[in-house]
């Protein structure tokens, strides 16, 4: 059995019988975890192992572990500051910021790999333009060259810990005021005005970027469709112009900004037809059966190859990791960041 093009979520800290049946479907290729799925490091490790045991090849297991407002697993995982703290440090001391960015990526990825998780959807490379509140301090900086530099160092740390990198939200969410989770999100800028927004992707792609998450923002100057349904953005721009050869994953197709695509099943098909390799469906349990059914005949050998490259490497025991000198050293580098209390987005 191959990996299907659909990534779904679970309702709690264990797999219920209905979910187990869905995970066994050829349409499904991955699971995304949220705070509701997490009780402890032992529990989450057991849950991931159970997911991986469902079938072969094992399903991809992912989480949003950016830090700040978007960190699904907290203690005993390292509580990470908002990524914008790296940008603040860069303004004061670029060398320290680069070291901290690499440590940030390594600690985040190493801890997740120690419980078996394949992916964290990070880094956010949207620029901090002061327009999109949903991005805010999730962004590294306002300047594209600094975002690129910090994201590259972050990525080095992630890869050293055995995890692939998935940057988001292509092409950008920075110029859309509305939150794509709750409403239609539009960026009215012309293509020529998006050069800085696309620069971090150009830079990371040259370094072997493995994955990109594409958002639901509409750029009417280029295409009336949300980017997640746009072959212009995914195929022409990302694949052809930027030369990206990794996996493309859609943001959650249950988001309000994606409703123009019709039913969730229709949205999934449109995203895949536009060039996505995998679509996410979250917090919409009633929609899962119809989407699984709609995708049962989908087949893409090239997508299979790209998705398999996202699997985690270099397994490590949780206790061994936390007793290692490297983990302690990397954590100490993160502590220099300004970790202000953040509002946690529930999932």
GUMAR-219928 format. One record per residue (C-alpha): residue number from 1; residue in three letters; x, y, z. Coordinates in nm, 3 decimals, padded with zeros to 5 digits. Layout:
GUMAR-219928
@num NUM	residuo ALA	x X	y Y	z Z
...
This chain:
GUMAR-219928
@num 1	residuo UNK	x 00.000	y 00.000	z 00.000
@num 2	residuo UNK	x 00.127	y 00.349	z -00.084
@num 3	residuo UNK	x 00.080	y 00.677	z 00.103
@num 4	residuo UNK	x -00.251	y 00.839	z 00.015
@num 5	residuo UNK	x -00.288	y 01.213	z -00.057
@num 6	residuo UNK	x -00.493	y 01.296	z 00.256
@num 7	residuo UNK	x -00.370	y 01.394	z 00.603
@num 8	residuo UNK	x -00.634	y 01.383	z 00.877
@num 9	residuo UNK	x -00.654	y 01.452	z 01.251
@num 10	residuo UNK	x -00.763	y 01.250	z 01.554
@num 11	residuo UNK	x -01.019	y 01.342	z 01.817
@num 12	residuo UNK	x -00.820	y 01.255	z 02.130
@num 13	residuo UNK	x -00.511	y 01.099	z 02.290
@num 14	residuo UNK	x -00.590	y 00.752	z 02.151
@num 15	residuo UNK	x -00.714	y 00.613	z 01.819
@num 16	residuo UNK	x -01.081	y 00.518	z 01.820
@num 17	residuo UNK	x -01.211	y 00.229	z 01.601
@num 18	residuo UNK	x -01.357	y 00.459	z 01.336
@num 19	residuo UNK	x -01.031	y 00.651	z 01.306
@num 20	residuo UNK	x -00.833	y 00.329	z 01.279
@num 21	residuo UNK	x -01.050	y 00.231	z 00.983
@num 22	residuo UNK	x -00.987	y 00.568	z 00.817
@num 23	residuo UNK	x -00.611	y 00.542	z 00.873
@num 24	residuo UNK	x -00.618	y 00.206	z 00.695
@num 25	residuo UNK	x -00.770	y 00.361	z 00.383
@num 26	residuo UNK	x -00.550	y 00.394	z 00.072
@num 27	residuo UNK	x -00.669	y 00.758	z 00.050
@num 28	residuo UNK	x -00.492	y 00.850	z 00.374
@num 29	residuo UNK	x -00.121	y 00.918	z 00.395
@num 30	residuo UNK	x -00.073	y 01.104	z 00.720
@num 31	residuo UNK	x -00.197	y 01.229	z 01.057
@num 32	residuo UNK	x -00.164	y 01.577	z 01.204
@num 33	residuo UNK	x -00.167	y 01.600	z 01.584
@num 34	residuo UNK	x -00.299	y 01.880	z 01.804
@num 35	residuo UNK	x -00.293	y 01.973	z 02.172
@num 36	residuo UNK	x -00.600	y 01.756	z 02.233
@num 37	residuo UNK	x -00.392	y 01.453	z 02.132
@num 38	residuo UNK	x -00.119	y 01.520	z 02.390
@num 39	residuo UNK	x -00.103	y 01.420	z 02.758
@num 40	residuo UNK	x 00.262	y 01.333	z 02.815
@num 41	residuo UNK	x 00.580	y 01.238	z 02.631
@num 42	residuo UNK	x 00.516	y 00.869	z 02.699
@num 43	residuo UNK	x 00.155	y 00.890	z 02.582
@num 44	residuo UNK	x 00.240	y 01.078	z 02.262
@num 45	residuo UNK	x 00.521	y 00.834	z 02.185
@num 46	residuo UNK	x 00.281	y 00.543	z 02.227
@num 47	residuo UNK	x 00.020	y 00.714	z 02.009
@num 48	residuo UNK	x 00.268	y 00.780	z 01.729
@num 49	residuo UNK	x 00.393	y 00.421	z 01.747
@num 50	residuo UNK	x 00.032	y 00.301	z 01.724
@num 51	residuo UNK	x -00.028	y 00.520	z 01.419
@num 52	residuo UNK	x 00.288	y 00.387	z 01.255
@num 53	residuo UNK	x 00.178	y 00.029	z 01.322
@num 54	residuo UNK	x -00.150	y 00.070	z 01.132
@num 55	residuo UNK	x 00.007	y 00.003	z 00.793
@num 56	residuo UNK	x 00.317	y -00.012	z 00.578
@num 57	residuo UNK	x 00.467	y 00.213	z 00.459
@num 58	residuo UNK	x 00.402	y 00.398	z 00.783
@num 59	residuo UNK	x 00.179	y 00.703	z 00.775
@num 60	residuo UNK	x 00.344	y 01.044	z 00.807
@num 61	residuo UNK	x 00.284	y 01.201	z 01.149
@num 62	residuo UNK	x 00.302	y 01.579	z 01.172
@num 63	residuo UNK	x 00.238	y 01.863	z 01.415
@num 64	residuo UNK	x 00.259	y 02.242	z 01.428
@num 65	residuo UNK	x 00.541	y 02.298	z 01.676
@num 66	residuo UNK	x 00.650	y 02.648	z 01.571
@num 67	residuo UNK	x 00.684	y 02.795	z 01.919
@num 68	residuo UNK	x 00.502	y 03.091	z 02.072
@num 69	residuo UNK	x 00.129	y 03.086	z 02.005
@num 70	residuo UNK	x 00.153	y 02.776	z 01.789
@num 71	residuo UNK	x 00.313	y 02.498	z 01.991
@num 72	residuo UNK	x 00.087	y 02.195	z 02.031
@num 73	residuo UNK	x 00.306	y 02.005	z 02.280
@num 74	residuo UNK	x 00.433	y 02.190	z 02.585
@num 75	residuo UNK	x 00.606	y 02.057	z 02.897
@num 76	residuo UNK	x 00.798	y 01.830	z 02.918
@num 77	residuo UNK	x 00.881	y 01.948	z 02.565
@num 78	residuo UNK	x 01.090	y 02.264	z 02.559
@num 79	residuo UNK	x 00.855	y 02.564	z 02.562
@num 80	residuo UNK	x 00.975	y 02.758	z 02.260
@num 81	residuo UNK	x 00.940	y 03.137	z 02.224
@num 82	residuo UNK	x 00.772	y 03.300	z 01.926
@num 83	residuo UNK	x 00.990	y 03.285	z 01.616
@num 84	residuo UNK	x 00.991	y 03.665	z 01.599
@num 85	residuo UNK	x 01.225	y 03.657	z 01.899
@num 86	residuo UNK	x 01.495	y 03.534	z 01.662
@num 87	residuo UNK	x 01.443	y 03.842	z 01.449
@num 88	residuo UNK	x 01.469	y 04.072	z 01.751
@num 89	residuo UNK	x 01.795	y 03.906	z 01.850
@num 90	residuo UNK	x 01.923	y 03.936	z 01.493
@num 91	residuo UNK	x 01.878	y 04.314	z 01.508
@num 92	residuo UNK	x 02.105	y 04.320	z 01.813
@num 93	residuo UNK	x 02.351	y 04.042	z 01.731
@num 94	residuo UNK	x 02.326	y 03.859	z 01.396
@num 95	residuo UNK	x 02.582	y 03.594	z 01.487
@num 96	residuo UNK	x 02.405	y 03.500	z 01.810
@num 97	residuo UNK	x 02.070	y 03.497	z 01.631
@num 98	residuo UNK	x 02.193	y 03.254	z 01.366
@num 99	residuo UNK	x 02.329	y 03.020	z 01.632
@num 100	residuo UNK	x 02.002	y 03.046	z 01.825
@num 101	residuo UNK	x 01.798	y 02.978	z 01.510
@num 102	residuo UNK	x 01.992	y 02.659	z 01.443
@num 103	residuo UNK	x 01.953	y 02.552	z 01.807
@num 104	residuo UNK	x 01.581	y 02.637	z 01.793
@num 105	residuo UNK	x 01.533	y 02.412	z 01.490
@num 106	residuo UNK	x 01.743	y 02.132	z 01.635
@num 107	residuo UNK	x 01.569	y 02.122	z 01.975
@num 108	residuo UNK	x 01.223	y 02.139	z 01.821
@num 109	residuo UNK	x 01.298	y 01.859	z 01.573
@num 110	residuo UNK	x 01.506	y 01.639	z 01.805
@num 111	residuo UNK	x 01.234	y 01.632	z 02.070
@num 112	residuo UNK	x 00.967	y 01.544	z 01.815
@num 113	residuo UNK	x 01.184	y 01.276	z 01.658
@num 114	residuo UNK	x 01.241	y 01.130	z 02.006
@num 115	residuo UNK	x 00.869	y 01.049	z 02.022
@num 116	residuo UNK	x 00.856	y 00.932	z 01.659
@num 117	residuo UNK	x 00.698	y 01.234	z 01.490
@num 118	residuo UNK	x 00.810	y 01.284	z 01.129
@num 119	residuo UNK	x 00.736	y 01.651	z 01.066
@num 120	residuo UNK	x 00.672	y 01.991	z 01.216
@num 121	residuo UNK	x 00.520	y 02.244	z 00.979
@num 122	residuo UNK	x 00.788	y 02.510	z 01.026
@num 123	residuo UNK	x 00.941	y 02.755	z 00.970
@num 124	residuo UNK	x 00.692	y 03.029	z 00.892
@num 125	residuo UNK	x 00.866	y 03.244	z 00.630
@num 126	residuo UNK	x 00.589	y 03.500	z 00.582
@num 127	residuo UNK	x 00.731	y 03.848	z 00.631
@num 128	residuo UNK	x 00.626	y 04.057	z 00.930
@num 129	residuo UNK	x 00.449	y 04.337	z 00.742
@num 130	residuo UNK	x 00.221	y 04.429	z 01.031
@num 131	residuo UNK	x -00.094	y 04.342	z 00.831
@num 132	residuo UNK	x -00.180	y 03.979	z 00.910
@num 133	residuo UNK	x -00.263	y 03.937	z 01.278
@num 134	residuo UNK	x -00.282	y 03.560	z 01.235
@num 135	residuo UNK	x 00.089	y 03.570	z 01.142
@num 136	residuo UNK	x 00.218	y 03.844	z 01.373
@num 137	residuo UNK	x 00.508	y 03.721	z 01.585
@num 138	residuo UNK	x 00.506	y 03.385	z 01.409
@num 139	residuo UNK	x 00.709	y 03.567	z 01.141
@num 140	residuo UNK	x 01.085	y 03.585	z 01.180
@num 141	residuo UNK	x 01.135	y 03.943	z 01.059
@num 142	residuo UNK	x 01.008	y 04.210	z 00.822
@num 143	residuo UNK	x 01.312	y 04.195	z 00.592
@num 144	residuo UNK	x 01.327	y 03.911	z 00.343
@num 145	residuo UNK	x 01.705	y 03.866	z 00.357
@num 146	residuo UNK	x 01.697	y 03.829	z 00.736
@num 147	residuo UNK	x 01.402	y 03.588	z 00.718
@num 148	residuo UNK	x 01.598	y 03.385	z 00.464
@num 149	residuo UNK	x 01.912	y 03.380	z 00.676
@num 150	residuo UNK	x 01.733	y 03.277	z 00.996
@num 151	residuo UNK	x 01.513	y 03.022	z 00.819
@num 152	residuo UNK	x 01.821	y 02.866	z 00.660
@num 153	residuo UNK	x 01.991	y 02.828	z 00.999
@num 154	residuo UNK	x 01.672	y 02.694	z 01.154
@num 155	residuo UNK	x 01.651	y 02.441	z 00.870
@num 156	residuo UNK	x 02.009	y 02.326	z 00.929
@num 157	residuo UNK	x 01.919	y 02.245	z 01.288
@num 158	residuo UNK	x 01.602	y 02.063	z 01.187
@num 159	residuo UNK	x 01.786	y 01.844	z 00.936
@num 160	residuo UNK	x 02.068	y 01.763	z 01.178
@num 161	residuo UNK	x 01.802	y 01.628	z 01.414
@num 162	residuo UNK	x 01.667	y 01.397	z 01.142
@num 163	residuo UNK	x 01.363	y 01.587	z 01.021
@num 164	residuo UNK	x 01.265	y 01.731	z 00.682
@num 165	residuo UNK	x 01.175	y 02.099	z 00.654
@num 166	residuo UNK	x 00.832	y 02.226	z 00.547
@num 167	residuo UNK	x 00.817	y 02.605	z 00.503
@num 168	residuo UNK	x 00.488	y 02.797	z 00.502
@num 169	residuo UNK	x 00.258	y 02.964	z 00.390
@num 170	residuo UNK	x 00.339	y 02.978	z 00.019
@num 171	residuo UNK	x 00.332	y 03.218	z -00.159
@num 172	residuo UNK	x 00.267	y 03.437	z 00.149
@num 173	residuo UNK	x 00.004	y 03.528	z 00.405
@num 174	residuo UNK	x 00.181	y 03.849	z 00.500
@num 175	residuo UNK	x -00.027	y 04.086	z 00.285
@num 176	residuo UNK	x -00.370	y 03.944	z 00.368
@num 177	residuo UNK	x -00.540	y 04.121	z 00.658
@num 178	residuo UNK	x -00.810	y 03.858	z 00.707
@num 179	residuo UNK	x -00.736	y 03.528	z 00.879
@num 180	residuo UNK	x -00.780	y 03.243	z 00.629
@num 181	residuo UNK	x -00.902	y 03.021	z 00.913
@num 182	residuo UNK	x -01.219	y 03.225	z 00.951
@num 183	residuo UNK	x -01.278	y 03.426	z 00.633
@num 184	residuo UNK	x -01.175	y 03.483	z 00.273
@num 185	residuo UNK	x -00.819	y 03.618	z 00.265
@num 186	residuo UNK	x -00.705	y 03.837	z -00.025
@num 187	residuo UNK	x -00.374	y 04.002	z -00.112
@num 188	residuo UNK	x -00.424	y 04.268	z -00.382
@num 189	residuo UNK	x -00.057	y 04.325	z -00.458
@num 190	residuo UNK	x 00.084	y 04.276	z -00.806
@num 191	residuo UNK	x 00.335	y 04.002	z -00.880
@num 192	residuo UNK	x 00.619	y 04.254	z -00.895
@num 193	residuo UNK	x 00.539	y 04.354	z -00.535
@num 194	residuo UNK	x 00.577	y 03.998	z -00.407
@num 195	residuo UNK	x 00.945	y 03.957	z -00.487
@num 196	residuo UNK	x 01.053	y 04.000	z -00.125
@num 197	residuo UNK	x 00.784	y 03.759	z -00.003
@num 198	residuo UNK	x 00.904	y 03.490	z -00.243
@num 199	residuo UNK	x 01.274	y 03.544	z -00.174
@num 200	residuo UNK	x 01.291	y 03.312	z 00.133
@num 201	residuo UNK	x 01.151	y 03.028	z -00.080
@num 202	residuo UNK	x 01.408	y 03.095	z -00.353
@num 203	residuo UNK	x 01.682	y 03.081	z -00.093
@num 204	residuo UNK	x 01.558	y 02.770	z 00.090
@num 205	residuo UNK	x 01.494	y 02.582	z -00.235
@num 206	residuo UNK	x 01.859	y 02.623	z -00.331
@num 207	residuo UNK	x 01.941	y 02.456	z 00.001
@num 208	residuo UNK	x 01.724	y 02.152	z -00.070
@num 209	residuo UNK	x 01.391	y 02.247	z 00.089
@num 210	residuo UNK	x 01.189	y 01.925	z 00.125
@num 211	residuo UNK	x 00.836	y 02.061	z 00.165
@num 212	residuo UNK	x 00.612	y 02.364	z 00.126
@num 213	residuo UNK	x 00.270	y 02.426	z 00.275
@num 214	residuo UNK	x 00.053	y 02.634	z 00.045
@num 215	residuo UNK	x -00.211	y 02.868	z 00.187
@num 216	residuo UNK	x -00.561	y 02.966	z 00.081
@num 217	residuo UNK	x -00.491	y 03.334	z 00.015
@num 218	residuo UNK	x -00.626	y 03.475	z -00.313
@num 219	residuo UNK	x -00.400	y 03.695	z -00.526
@num 220	residuo UNK	x -00.649	y 03.835	z -00.783
@num 221	residuo UNK	x -00.378	y 04.003	z -00.991
@num 222	residuo UNK	x -00.245	y 03.655	z -01.075
@num 223	residuo UNK	x -00.535	y 03.411	z -01.031
@num 224	residuo UNK	x -00.893	y 03.444	z -00.897
@num 225	residuo UNK	x -00.854	y 03.109	z -00.719
@num 226	residuo UNK	x -00.698	y 03.063	z -00.374
@num 227	residuo UNK	x -00.331	y 02.967	z -00.410
@num 228	residuo UNK	x -00.413	y 02.617	z -00.282
@num 229	residuo UNK	x -00.635	y 02.558	z -00.588
@num 230	residuo UNK	x -00.414	y 02.743	z -00.834
@num 231	residuo UNK	x -00.202	y 02.555	z -01.086
@num 232	residuo UNK	x -00.048	y 02.891	z -01.172
@num 233	residuo UNK	x 00.097	y 02.924	z -00.822
@num 234	residuo UNK	x 00.179	y 02.558	z -00.760
@num 235	residuo UNK	x 00.292	y 02.438	z -01.100
@num 236	residuo UNK	x 00.398	y 02.745	z -01.293
@num 237	residuo UNK	x 00.547	y 02.954	z -01.013
@num 238	residuo UNK	x 00.662	y 02.708	z -00.748
@num 239	residuo UNK	x 00.764	y 02.415	z -00.965
@num 240	residuo UNK	x 00.875	y 02.585	z -01.288
@num 241	residuo UNK	x 00.992	y 02.935	z -01.192
@num 242	residuo UNK	x 01.135	y 02.853	z -00.849
@num 243	residuo UNK	x 01.247	y 02.502	z -00.940
@num 244	residuo UNK	x 01.098	y 02.337	z -00.632
@num 245	residuo UNK	x 01.116	y 01.958	z -00.641
@num 246	residuo UNK	x 00.989	y 01.875	z -00.292
@num 247	residuo UNK	x 00.643	y 01.796	z -00.157
@num 248	residuo UNK	x 00.357	y 02.047	z -00.169
@num 249	residuo UNK	x 00.096	y 02.021	z 00.106
@num 250	residuo UNK	x -00.219	y 02.229	z 00.124
@num 251	residuo UNK	x -00.317	y 02.411	z 00.440
@num 252	residuo UNK	x -00.633	y 02.276	z 00.608
@num 253	residuo UNK	x -00.904	y 02.254	z 00.341
@num 254	residuo UNK	x -01.177	y 02.297	z 00.604
@num 255	residuo UNK	x -01.071	y 02.659	z 00.655
@num 256	residuo UNK	x -01.322	y 02.928	z 00.566
@num 257	residuo UNK	x -01.092	y 03.074	z 00.300
@num 258	residuo UNK	x -01.122	y 02.749	z 00.104
@num 259	residuo UNK	x -01.504	y 02.733	z 00.087
@num 260	residuo UNK	x -01.507	y 02.871	z -00.268
@num 261	residuo UNK	x -01.379	y 02.529	z -00.374
@num 262	residuo UNK	x -01.712	y 02.363	z -00.293
@num 263	residuo UNK	x -01.745	y 02.062	z -00.062
@num 264	residuo UNK	x -01.438	y 01.938	z 00.125
@num 265	residuo UNK	x -01.419	y 01.651	z -00.124
@num 266	residuo UNK	x -01.424	y 01.899	z -00.413
@num 267	residuo UNK	x -01.159	y 02.111	z -00.245
@num 268	residuo UNK	x -00.930	y 01.812	z -00.200
@num 269	residuo UNK	x -00.961	y 01.716	z -00.566
@num 270	residuo UNK	x -00.903	y 02.075	z -00.683
@num 271	residuo UNK	x -00.589	y 02.109	z -00.471
@num 272	residuo UNK	x -00.446	y 01.782	z -00.598
@num 273	residuo UNK	x -00.536	y 01.865	z -00.958
@num 274	residuo UNK	x -00.359	y 02.201	z -00.917
@num 275	residuo UNK	x -00.039	y 02.024	z -00.815
@num 276	residuo UNK	x -00.053	y 01.951	z -00.441
@num 277	residuo UNK	x 00.089	y 01.618	z -00.326
@num 278	residuo UNK	x -00.114	y 01.603	z -00.005
@num 279	residuo UNK	x -00.410	y 01.793	z 00.143
@num 280	residuo UNK	x -00.483	y 01.847	z 00.512
@num 281	residuo UNK	x -00.831	y 01.807	z 00.656
@num 282	residuo UNK	x -00.858	y 01.912	z 01.020
@num 283	residuo UNK	x -01.136	y 01.966	z 01.275
@num 284	residuo UNK	x -01.401	y 01.840	z 01.031
@num 285	residuo UNK	x -01.453	y 01.478	z 01.132
@num 286	residuo UNK	x -01.787	y 01.448	z 00.954
@num 287	residuo UNK	x -01.619	y 01.534	z 00.623
@num 288	residuo UNK	x -01.352	y 01.264	z 00.640
@num 289	residuo UNK	x -01.558	y 00.976	z 00.491
@num 290	residuo UNK	x -01.664	y 01.174	z 00.183
@num 291	residuo UNK	x -01.309	y 01.296	z 00.116
@num 292	residuo UNK	x -01.165	y 00.945	z 00.160
@num 293	residuo UNK	x -01.422	y 00.815	z -00.086
@num 294	residuo UNK	x -01.351	y 01.093	z -00.339
@num 295	residuo UNK	x -00.977	y 01.019	z -00.334
@num 296	residuo UNK	x -00.987	y 00.640	z -00.343
@num 297	residuo UNK	x -00.878	y 00.623	z -00.708
@num 298	residuo UNK	x -00.614	y 00.898	z -00.687
@num 299	residuo UNK	x -00.266	y 00.787	z -00.785
@num 300	residuo UNK	x 00.053	y 00.988	z -00.839
@num 301	residuo UNK	x 00.390	y 00.807	z -00.837
@num 302	residuo UNK	x 00.580	y 01.138	z -00.830
@num 303	residuo UNK	x 00.382	y 01.251	z -00.525
@num 304	residuo UNK	x 00.462	y 00.920	z -00.357
@num 305	residuo UNK	x 00.832	y 00.976	z -00.401
@num 306	residuo UNK	x 00.814	y 01.332	z -00.267
@num 307	residuo UNK	x 00.605	y 01.232	z 00.036
@num 308	residuo UNK	x 00.832	y 00.942	z 00.128
@num 309	residuo UNK	x 01.122	y 01.187	z 00.147
@num 310	residuo UNK	x 00.941	y 01.362	z 00.434
@num 311	residuo UNK	x 00.976	y 01.065	z 00.668
@num 312	residuo UNK	x 01.182	y 01.123	z 00.980
@num 313	residuo UNK	x 01.535	y 00.984	z 01.021
@num 314	residuo UNK	x 01.774	y 00.903	z 01.304
@num 315	residuo UNK	x 01.538	y 00.777	z 01.575
@num 316	residuo UNK	x 01.639	y 00.875	z 01.927
@num 317	residuo UNK	x 01.517	y 00.777	z 02.272
@num 318	residuo UNK	x 01.348	y 01.055	z 02.473
@num 319	residuo UNK	x 01.549	y 00.995	z 02.791
@num 320	residuo UNK	x 01.876	y 00.960	z 02.601
@num 321	residuo UNK	x 01.810	y 01.289	z 02.422
@num 322	residuo UNK	x 01.734	y 01.483	z 02.740
@num 323	residuo UNK	x 02.046	y 01.355	z 02.913
@num 324	residuo UNK	x 02.271	y 01.445	z 02.620
@num 325	residuo UNK	x 02.517	y 01.733	z 02.629
@num 326	residuo UNK	x 02.399	y 01.851	z 02.288
@num 327	residuo UNK	x 02.038	y 01.890	z 02.402
@num 328	residuo UNK	x 02.146	y 02.085	z 02.711
@num 329	residuo UNK	x 02.377	y 02.307	z 02.508
@num 330	residuo UNK	x 02.118	y 02.379	z 02.239
@num 331	residuo UNK	x 01.851	y 02.461	z 02.499
@num 332	residuo UNK	x 02.085	y 02.709	z 02.665
@num 333	residuo UNK	x 02.118	y 02.894	z 02.333
@num 334	residuo UNK	x 01.741	y 02.922	z 02.307
@num 335	residuo UNK	x 01.715	y 03.072	z 02.656
@num 336	residuo UNK	x 01.879	y 03.393	z 02.535
@num 337	residuo UNK	x 01.566	y 03.466	z 02.332
@num 338	residuo UNK	x 01.296	y 03.692	z 02.470
@num 339	residuo UNK	x 01.031	y 03.432	z 02.560
@num 340	residuo UNK	x 00.732	y 03.647	z 02.646
@num 341	residuo UNK	x 00.403	y 03.474	z 02.745
@num 342	residuo UNK	x 00.196	y 03.396	z 02.437
@num 343	residuo UNK	x -00.166	y 03.306	z 02.368
@num 344	residuo UNK	x -00.184	y 02.939	z 02.269
@num 345	residuo UNK	x -00.401	y 02.855	z 01.969
@num 346	residuo UNK	x -00.614	y 02.558	z 02.065
@num 347	residuo UNK	x -00.664	y 02.264	z 01.831
